[in-house]
Amino acid sequence: MKTKFNFEERRKKLQEKYKHLIEDAYNFRQTDSAMSDFYEFSALQLLNELNQLKYLNREPIKMIDL
């Protein structure tokens, strides 16, 4: 189960970074729209990586005997 632990650890780090990027994007929204867009784009890239980890971490499909 070492790989599952690595997925969980990586997911937690990425979620924390994602939250910070979204917060920074929100904070810059009124003062610097270009910086806000940059942070939001970075957050979307992290969200894509989080979704990939979620897909890879799913339970394996059991083979059905026919």
C-alpha positions as CSV (number, residue, x, y, z in Angstrom):
1,M,0.0,0.0,0.0
2,K,3.0,2.3,-0.3
3,T,1.8,3.7,-3.6
4,K,-1.6,4.6,-2.1
5,F,0.2,6.4,0.7
6,N,2.2,8.4,-1.9
7,F,-0.9,9.3,-3.8
8,E,-2.6,10.5,-0.6
9,E,0.5,12.5,0.5
10,R,0.8,14.1,-2.9
11,R,-2.9,14.9,-3.1
12,K,-2.8,16.7,0.3
13,K,0.1,18.8,-0.7
14,L,-1.5,19.7,-4.1
15,Q,-4.8,20.6,-2.4
16,E,-3.1,22.9,0.0
17,K,-1.2,24.6,-2.8
18,Y,-4.4,24.8,-4.8
19,K,-6.2,26.5,-1.9
20,H,-3.4,29.1,-1.6
21,L,-3.4,29.8,-5.3
22,I,-7.2,30.3,-5.4
23,E,-7.0,32.6,-2.4
24,D,-4.2,34.6,-4.0
25,A,-6.2,34.9,-7.2
26,Y,-9.2,36.2,-5.3
27,N,-7.0,38.7,-3.4
28,F,-5.5,40.1,-6.6
29,R,-8.8,40.3,-8.4
30,Q,-9.4,43.9,-7.6
31,T,-5.9,45.3,-7.8
32,D,-4.0,43.3,-10.5
33,S,-6.1,41.3,-12.9
34,A,-3.1,39.9,-14.8
35,M,-1.6,38.5,-11.6
36,S,-5.1,37.1,-10.6
37,D,-5.4,35.4,-14.0
38,F,-1.9,33.9,-13.5
39,Y,-2.7,32.5,-10.1
40,E,-6.1,31.1,-11.4
41,F,-4.4,29.4,-14.3
42,S,-1.8,27.8,-12.0
43,A,-4.6,26.6,-9.8
44,L,-6.5,25.1,-12.7
45,Q,-3.3,23.2,-13.7
46,L,-3.1,21.9,-10.2
47,L,-6.7,20.9,-10.2
48,N,-6.1,18.9,-13.4
49,E,-3.2,17.1,-11.7
50,L,-5.4,16.4,-8.7
51,N,-8.0,14.9,-10.9
52,Q,-5.4,12.7,-12.5
53,L,-4.3,11.5,-9.1
54,K,-7.9,10.8,-8.2
55,Y,-8.2,8.7,-11.3
56,L,-5.0,6.7,-10.7
57,N,-5.9,6.1,-7.0
58,R,-9.2,4.4,-7.7
59,E,-9.8,0.8,-6.8
60,P,-8.9,-1.8,-9.4
61,I,-11.7,-3.4,-11.3
62,K,-12.1,-7.0,-10.4
63,M,-12.3,-9.5,-13.3
64,I,-15.6,-11.3,-13.7
65,D,-15.4,-15.0,-14.4
66,L,-17.6,-16.0,-17.4
